Amino acid sequence: MKAIVLKGFGGVEVLHPAEIAVPEIGADEVLVQTRSISINPVDIKTRSGKALSQRLKDFDPIILGWDIAGIVSAVGSNVTEFSKGDEVFGMVNFPGHGKAYAEYVAAPASHLALKPKNIGFQQAAVSTLAALTAWEGLVDHLKIKKGDRLLVHAAAGGVGHFVVQLAKHLGAYVIGTASAKNKSFVLGLGADEFVDYTLGPLEQSIGSIDKVFDNMGGENIDASFKVMKPGASILSIPSGKNDGVEEKAAAAGFSGYKMLVSSNGQNQAKIGSLLEAGYIRPHISNRYSLEQMAEAHLQIETGRTVGKLAIDI
Ligand SMILES: NC(=O)c1ccc[n+]([C@@H]2O[C@H](COP(=O)([O-])OP(=O)(O)OC[C@H]3O[C@@H](n4cnc5c(N)ncnc54)[C@H](OP(=O)(O)O)[C@@H]3O)[C@@H](O)[C@H]2O)c1
């Protein structure tokens, strides 16, 4: 099968097309013939020798990627929930060795869900890591509820664009930040207010925030404190840029959280129901082939991607 393997860590030159054996599956796994996959900033960080690179460095070959949608071509002896021919999607083995940049992926059945019939493989593939992060962050950590005033930093990005839609579905009042060119995109997702972060301090335009979903980290954490209500909460997700958020928030009278999303077929099935009902709709700004993976990585590296990227297999 065709795959993209990593030869060392570094720039996009370490991504190499290769012909390798179709993976064998264990008793609890499903073999998925991928039709579309997606990528995230963690792919780029890992390729460059950060993020999950330490966990993956001793595998040979290393195959990046976690987000898949495709067709079940074989099931392990213990698998009862899927059959050959089922259309499935999910985030496979995160945070571990997902091996998604390939024509076939061996996935634990517990990491997958049935793909909604009314969406394509591309839409399903992009509604995995980023959508699961939005779900886990809003539901498990921020415990979002009707009427909460939620601030979303980087509302136009992969995670942010799901956070806006999901939070609106859960009844929150949503304020999204992005640069001016993404104003209509963010409002089109359902956000109640838009803030152009380039125009000056947040407190000049907003206040009384109950909850913050921070996709940027760094100085956004301190900036958020200035617009949060006493006792409000902030979840900051970019690893390496959210150090100390719990302690800093506590010192300022708030609750601070970090998280690392993990593969979860049950949550993936909930995302599937929301996609099927049309409550959330992924936005795909660019499509690539497997051979164009380096181009896709360079696009994510710009930090300017709108919504998600899909890789057609
Ligand atoms: N902990 C976890 O479990 C977890 C899970 C998923 C992702 N993450 C991390 O979360 C971060 C976001 O991921 P992502 O997939 O959403 O990234 P992404 O899709 O690459 O984000 C791109 C977006 O960021 C916006 N942006 C850039 N600078 C900004 C700023 N200063 N203020 C507001 N928006 C800004 C851009 O909008 P403009 O062009 O308009 O600026 C662009 O639309 C990454 O660091 C990722 O690794 C962590």
The ligand as an SDF file (V2000), in Angstrom:
LIG
                    3D

 48 52  0  0  0  0  0  0  0  0999 V2000
   -4.4780   19.7830   23.8780 N   0  0  0  0  0  0  0  0  0  0  0  0
   -5.1720   19.1960   22.9160 C   0  0  0  0  0  0  0  0  0  0  0  0
   -5.7910   18.1510   23.1120 O   0  0  0  0  0  0  0  0  0  0  0  0
   -5.2210   19.8550   21.5640 C   0  0  0  0  0  0  0  0  0  0  0  0
   -6.0990   19.3590   20.5980 C   0  0  0  0  0  0  0  0  0  0  0  0
   -6.1780   20.0150   19.3550 C   0  0  0  0  0  0  0  0  0  0  0  0
   -5.3620   21.1060   19.0920 C   0  0  0  0  0  0  0  0  0  0  0  0
   -4.4840   21.5260   20.0430 N   0  0  0  0  0  0  0  0  0  0  0  0
   -3.6300   22.7130   19.7940 C   0  0  0  0  0  0  0  0  0  0  0  0
   -4.4910   23.8360   19.7010 O   0  0  0  0  0  0  0  0  0  0  0  0
   -3.9710   24.7920   18.8030 C   0  0  0  0  0  0  0  0  0  0  0  0
   -5.0350   25.1520   17.7710 C   0  0  0  0  0  0  0  0  0  0  0  0
   -5.2590   24.0460   16.9040 O   0  0  0  0  0  0  0  0  0  0  0  0
   -6.0610   24.2340   15.5410 P   0  0  0  0  0  0  0  0  0  0  0  0
   -6.1160   22.9220   14.8770 O   0  0  0  0  0  0  0  0  0  0  0  0
   -7.3260   24.9650   15.7920 O   0  0  0  0  0  0  0  0  0  0  0  0
   -5.0400   25.2210   14.7660 O   0  0  0  0  0  0  0  0  0  0  0  0
   -5.2040   25.9260   13.3330 P   0  0  0  0  0  0  0  0  0  0  0  0
   -6.3870   25.3730   12.6230 O   0  0  0  0  0  0  0  0  0  0  0  0
   -3.8870   25.8640   12.6780 O   0  0  0  0  0  0  0  0  0  0  0  0
   -5.5020   27.4640   13.7420 O   0  0  0  0  0  0  0  0  0  0  0  0
   -5.4290   28.3940   12.7130 C   0  0  0  0  0  0  0  0  0  0  0  0
   -6.2230   29.6410   13.0860 C   0  0  0  0  0  0  0  0  0  0  0  0
   -5.5850   30.3620   14.1320 O   0  0  0  0  0  0  0  0  0  0  0  0
   -5.9810   31.7270   13.9930 C   0  0  0  0  0  0  0  0  0  0  0  0
   -5.0770   32.6020   14.7170 N   0  0  0  0  0  0  0  0  0  0  0  0
   -3.7310   32.7280   14.5390 C   0  0  0  0  0  0  0  0  0  0  0  0
   -3.2420   33.6170   15.4330 N   0  0  0  0  0  0  0  0  0  0  0  0
   -4.3090   34.0500   16.1930 C   0  0  0  0  0  0  0  0  0  0  0  0
   -4.4550   34.9550   17.2960 C   0  0  0  0  0  0  0  0  0  0  0  0
   -3.3980   35.5920   17.8240 N   0  0  0  0  0  0  0  0  0  0  0  0
   -5.6910   35.1320   17.8340 N   0  0  0  0  0  0  0  0  0  0  0  0
   -6.7620   34.4810   17.3160 C   0  0  0  0  0  0  0  0  0  0  0  0
   -6.6910   33.6310   16.2570 N   0  0  0  0  0  0  0  0  0  0  0  0
   -5.4740   33.4130   15.7050 C   0  0  0  0  0  0  0  0  0  0  0  0
   -5.9880   31.9570   12.5010 C   0  0  0  0  0  0  0  0  0  0  0  0
   -6.9510   32.9570   12.2100 O   0  0  0  0  0  0  0  0  0  0  0  0
   -6.4250   34.3830   11.6050 P   0  0  0  0  0  0  0  0  0  0  0  0
   -5.7120   34.0360   10.3140 O   0  0  0  0  0  0  0  0  0  0  0  0
   -7.6910   35.1560   11.4220 O   0  0  0  0  0  0  0  0  0  0  0  0
   -5.4820   34.9300   12.6270 O   0  0  0  0  0  0  0  0  0  0  0  0
   -6.3710   30.5860   11.9190 C   0  0  0  0  0  0  0  0  0  0  0  0
   -7.6880   30.5230   11.4220 O   0  0  0  0  0  0  0  0  0  0  0  0
   -2.6990   24.1690   18.2320 C   0  0  0  0  0  0  0  0  0  0  0  0
   -1.5900   24.6170   18.9980 O   0  0  0  0  0  0  0  0  0  0  0  0
   -2.9030   22.6840   18.4680 C   0  0  0  0  0  0  0  0  0  0  0  0
   -1.7130   21.9440   18.5220 O   0  0  0  0  0  0  0  0  0  0  0  0
   -4.3970   20.9430   21.2760 C   0  0  0  0  0  0  0  0  0  0  0  0
  1  2  1  0
  2  3  2  0
  2  4  1  0
  4  5  1  0
  4 48  2  0
  5  6  2  0
  6  7  1  0
  7  8  2  0
  8  9  1  0
  8 48  1  0
  9 10  1  0
  9 46  1  0
 10 11  1  0
 11 12  1  0
 11 44  1  0
 12 13  1  0
 13 14  1  0
 14 15  2  0
 14 16  1  0
 14 17  1  0
 17 18  1  0
 18 19  2  0
 18 20  1  0
 18 21  1  0
 21 22  1  0
 22 23  1  0
 23 24  1  0
 23 42  1  0
 24 25  1  0
 25 26  1  0
 25 36  1  0
 26 27  1  0
 26 35  1  0
 27 28  2  0
 28 29  1  0
 29 30  1  0
 29 35  2  0
 30 31  1  0
 30 32  2  0
 32 33  1  0
 33 34  2  0
 34 35  1  0
 36 37  1  0
 36 42  1  0
 37 38  1  0
 38 39  2  0
 38 40  1  0
 38 41  1  0
 42 43  1  0
 44 45  1  0
 44 46  1  0
 46 47  1  0
M  CHG  2   8   1  16  -1
M  END
$$$$
